[in-house]
């Protein structure tokens, strides 16, 4: 019980320190904006303000949780889940379930109970850890789903951009035509819409492209944005760069597909040995063993006759 109380106090202390640090960081950024007046990237903006955001806010932002109160909600949800885990662990001890588990494990012969005793002792605290990590698992799943959707939409977007640019359309016009045909709820479409709004707001194109790469943080899109930034800086043709990027991305996807296809036999080995092989052995050798056992049983009976 004392350990549970100390753990609750520790979690509440961490939560308070995080909220205090967040308030101090916001106050510091506001003061820097007031002192700087206007940064090199535009009025009222300080260079590097985006990088000054905390790791938790950036992590949630890239997973799609972009509300201002998202970090506070995440920390609160983690503390709540940890509290539920502590309540469950206390219930195990208060209801006497742990004593029954100790007794049951002690009855296991052959010294196996001594090996299982640490597992039984740590099981309530494992419940606390599992429940406390539940919000983290949700955010990681959302981030993984967002990355998968971006990687699904990026090849066809690059192909269409390259085709429309080769047909004579500019990059902005081709991007607008593609976004009109794309579903509005896809992450890549939303990020490109944000890119367009930043361009209309007067930001430099190179800065908008770099902000796009930082927001999405997917390697394929980062390579594409780097090529566009270099093209913008040296003044090269956009159509040729888009075509090369589309071909390069197609080649990388083909190599990834071949790598996944090569790894399939190794991944199938475990389920084949554990799941299918015992069933095949029982189906093929079962009748033979049954006949052998029946023959041995009849032989023993015949020997027992006078």
Secondary structure, DSSP 8 states (H G I E B T S, - for coil): -HHHHHHHHHHHHHHHHHHHHHHHHHHHHHHHHHHHSEETTEET--TTTTTTS-HHHHHHHHTT--STTHHHHHHHHHHHHHHHHHHHHHHHHHTTHHHHHHHHHHT-TTTHHHHHHHHHHHHHHHHHHHHHTHHHHHHHHHHHHHHHHHHHHHHHHHHHHHHHHHTT--HHHHHHHHHHHS-TTSHHHHHHHHHHHHHHTT--HHHHHHHHHHHH--HHHHHHHHHHHHHHHHT--HHHHHHHHHHHHHHHHHHHHHHHHHHHHHHHHHHIIIIIHHHHHHHHHHHHHHHHHHHHHHHHHHHH--
